[in-house]
Amino acid sequence: METIYAILLAILVILSSIYYFREFLIGLLHMSRHRREALPVQSDQVGNPVGTCGKKVLTVYFSWGGNTRKTAFRVHDLAGGDIAEIRVARTYPDDYKGTTNRAQEEKIQRQRPDLQPFAAVPADYDILLLGYPLWWGTVPMAVRTFLESHHLDGKVICPFATSGGGTMEDSVEDLRLSAPEADVQDGQMLNRLCHLKPWLKRNGLLL
Ligand SMILES: Cc1cc2nc3c(=O)[nH]c(=O)nc-3n(C[C@H](O)[C@H](O)[C@H](O)COP(=O)(O)O)c2cc1C
């Protein structure tokens, strides 16, 4: 009987550990698989704000490993307008574990990491296409710093994300908390680029 209890306890411990670390494990698998396809640092492109839809469009993104950057530039290629990156003042470590640790601490402590000066003035645009990687089930805190430090009243924000397999509903709720005056649309996960054109068309950004 004692053996059965011991086995059940061991199974419980293993299942709890998998549950607790699931996002980390998913992310780790994802990074090792996809980082080779990531896009290295790119220059911002501002000064040509009118997008394919005729309105002023800004693709604004945060990326650590380059996956979201690559997706953001695909978005920008199709939607037109300007593109600029959200960059933290104190850069994250190069290693995955160091970055996940810091990101977790920032999330738990509800920090707002300082940012480098941003290349565009978001208030000058009609629509922001906002891209980010899913971090610990939500949006990286640097994106919340960005939203909270610009005037976004009445702006339409269309969020998109990349992830290791997690979904982005919770992250969109967090965006809404940080930009209550903006019209934050439901998000689109863009791990697979086949979703890109339909998403842009649904939002009137591509004819
Ligand atoms: C700090 C950190 C936390 C992550 N948390 C999650 C997560 O909660 N869920 C998930 O599916 N993927 C998670 N990932 C994986 C990333 O979302 C995924 O690899 C993303 O494509 C990375 O984008 P990037 O290359 O633009 O940084 C995490 C990655 C990092 C570095």
The ligand as an SDF file (V2000), in Angstrom:
LIG
                    3D

 31 33  0  0  0  0  0  0  0  0999 V2000
   11.2620   35.2690  -21.5660 C   0  0  0  0  0  0  0  0  0  0  0  0
   10.4980   34.3390  -22.4510 C   0  0  0  0  0  0  0  0  0  0  0  0
    9.2720   33.8640  -22.0470 C   0  0  0  0  0  0  0  0  0  0  0  0
    8.5040   33.0700  -22.9080 C   0  0  0  0  0  0  0  0  0  0  0  0
    7.2800   32.6760  -22.4980 N   0  0  0  0  0  0  0  0  0  0  0  0
    6.5080   31.9830  -23.3580 C   0  0  0  0  0  0  0  0  0  0  0  0
    5.1830   31.6260  -22.9930 C   0  0  0  0  0  0  0  0  0  0  0  0
    4.7010   31.9230  -21.9150 O   0  0  0  0  0  0  0  0  0  0  0  0
    4.4390   30.9200  -23.8810 N   0  0  0  0  0  0  0  0  0  0  0  0
    4.9120   30.5650  -25.1130 C   0  0  0  0  0  0  0  0  0  0  0  0
    4.1900   29.9330  -25.8650 O   0  0  0  0  0  0  0  0  0  0  0  0
    6.1620   30.9080  -25.4870 N   0  0  0  0  0  0  0  0  0  0  0  0
    6.9640   31.6140  -24.6550 C   0  0  0  0  0  0  0  0  0  0  0  0
    8.2080   31.9910  -25.0330 N   0  0  0  0  0  0  0  0  0  0  0  0
    8.6460   31.7090  -26.4140 C   0  0  0  0  0  0  0  0  0  0  0  0
    8.4990   32.9690  -27.2690 C   0  0  0  0  0  0  0  0  0  0  0  0
    7.2170   33.5580  -27.1760 O   0  0  0  0  0  0  0  0  0  0  0  0
    8.7340   32.6300  -28.7380 C   0  0  0  0  0  0  0  0  0  0  0  0
    9.9310   31.9320  -28.8920 O   0  0  0  0  0  0  0  0  0  0  0  0
    8.7530   33.8830  -29.5930 C   0  0  0  0  0  0  0  0  0  0  0  0
    8.6090   33.5420  -30.9630 O   0  0  0  0  0  0  0  0  0  0  0  0
   10.0500   34.6590  -29.4160 C   0  0  0  0  0  0  0  0  0  0  0  0
    9.9680   35.8390  -30.1680 O   0  0  0  0  0  0  0  0  0  0  0  0
   11.2560   36.7390  -30.3880 P   0  0  0  0  0  0  0  0  0  0  0  0
   12.2470   35.8970  -31.1520 O   0  0  0  0  0  0  0  0  0  0  0  0
   10.7600   37.8820  -31.2190 O   0  0  0  0  0  0  0  0  0  0  0  0
   11.7550   37.1720  -29.0750 O   0  0  0  0  0  0  0  0  0  0  0  0
    9.0060   32.7320  -24.1880 C   0  0  0  0  0  0  0  0  0  0  0  0
   10.2750   33.1610  -24.5610 C   0  0  0  0  0  0  0  0  0  0  0  0
   11.0240   33.9570  -23.7130 C   0  0  0  0  0  0  0  0  0  0  0  0
   12.3780   34.4240  -24.1330 C   0  0  0  0  0  0  0  0  0  0  0  0
  1  2  1  0
  2  3  1  0
  2 30  2  0
  3  4  2  0
  4  5  1  0
  4 28  1  0
  5  6  2  0
  6  7  1  0
  6 13  1  0
  7  8  2  0
  7  9  1  0
  9 10  1  0
 10 11  2  0
 10 12  1  0
 12 13  2  0
 13 14  1  0
 14 15  1  0
 14 28  1  0
 15 16  1  0
 16 17  1  0
 16 18  1  0
 18 19  1  0
 18 20  1  0
 20 21  1  0
 20 22  1  0
 22 23  1  0
 23 24  1  0
 24 25  2  0
 24 26  1  0
 24 27  1  0
 28 29  2  0
 29 30  1  0
 30 31  1  0
M  END
$$$$
